[in-house]
Amino acid sequence: MKELIKKGIVIIIGSACLAFGINFFLVPDHVLDGGVIGIGLIFHYLWGLETGLTILFISIPIFLIAWFKYRNYFYNSLHGLLISSFFIDLFYWLRHFHLSLDPAISSMIGGAFVGGGIGLMLRYQTSTGGTDLLAQMLADFLKINVGIAIFAIDLGVILSGGLLFSSQTLLLSAITILVVAMTTMLFTTRMTLKN
């Protein structure tokens, strides 16, 4: 019970960090994150769809794979997916309080918050699901750090998204996913050393 409560608190804190980074730093400058979040942001920028709700729908196929092949990851990530998606849409109002920072600085800070939220949850064997879950599966299979797997998936998403937006968006998004990957690796490396 104590472990369950701790994991619940971690999911809430991680989801809040993630949602804060996206809404306060990334969205005002039309910056993309990678993975399912990035796809959700592309849908939001193009058609005004709710980012969190889009993430939920896009994650369904990944969770179906997890149900059959990685049942443990399915259970450990379901709550993270639901809560983080909810928080991303709940923190929507932060988009109207954008600081007058250089977009590159905003991209780095936003990436640090997103990576910190993801890394914190991964450290406690949970995640936001989506590509985090897919990356965790790939990392286990290929015996690589999960941050590297996340970076590779994220890079594919922002390159695809960059074709739809400006070269500035592509550059800022590349900065973001680099910081997300570095922050996630910092958290998960500490986890490995601790264990």
Protein Blocks (a to p, Z undefined) as FASTA:
>chain_A
ZZmmmmmmmmmmmmmmmmmmmmmmmmmnopacehjllmmmmmmmmnopafklmmmmmmmm
mmmmmmmmmmmlmmmmmmmmmmmmmmmmmmmmmmmmcccddfklmmmmmmmmmmmmmmmm
mmnopaeejjllmmmmmmmmnopafklmmmmmmmmmmmmmmmmmcfklmmmmmmmmmmmm
mmmmmmmmmmmmmZZ
